[in-house]
């Protein structure tokens, strides 16, 4: 399977981050939005990018945590942006994010 999948969990509440806005961009000199949308009830982004082979290169995913958390976050986190590199276009890249109003944890899954 190729492509990029995104899964986010609101760790403070122990549930998928349904409604969290996410953008996937190319990174570098020219940033281009490749995908954007809101996570579904299962905390994943339902977008064709999940099944699209991405070229080798630098990418960025921006999680709009501040808008999702709202007043409960006291304005600490706004956008959590992660830049990462794809070296093998034939492999799948899974980015699971766990977050609270004050911190994030993200790693590359397969």
Helices and strands as residue ranges (DSSP letters): E 3-10, E 15-16, E 21-26, E 33-38, G 48-51, E 57-63, H 65-69, G 70-73, E 80-86, E 92-99, E 104-109
